[in-house]
Amino acid sequence: ATGTFASTSTTKYQFSPYVTQDLAYGSGFSYNVNTKATTAAAATTLVNSPIATACFSCHDSDLAKTHMTQNGGAIYEARTTALAKVETCTLCHLAGKTADIKAVHNK
C-alpha cells in the first residue's frame, strides 16, 4: 500500500483488510526515464516478504498467514519491519525436506 486510502472515497472498490483507511503510507518506489532519477519507497509503505509473497498469493487463509508470519514472513507490514525479518521457510519446504513444496504441488 502507498499513499492514503480515504474513508470518504466515493470510488466503488473494496479496501483490503490489511489497509487502514486515512493512514498515510507514504510514496512507493519510482523511476523517471527522462531524468534517470529514482525515488526510494517510504519506510511506511506496506509490503510482503519475498517468500511469503509467492505463497500468500494462493494460500491466504488465516491459518496460512499465521504459519508464514510465525516463521519469519511478513504480510502487509511496513517496509522497515517486513524487510528486516528472516524467513525460515526453507527449513521445511525445500526439495527433500519434511514439507517439500514441489512434492505437495505435484499432487
Secondary structure, DSSP 8 states (H G I E B T S, - for coil): --SB--TT--SS----TT--TT-B-----EEETTTTEEE---TTSEE--HHHHHHHTT--SHHHHHHHHHTT--SSEEHHHHTT----THHHHSTTSTT-HHHHHT-
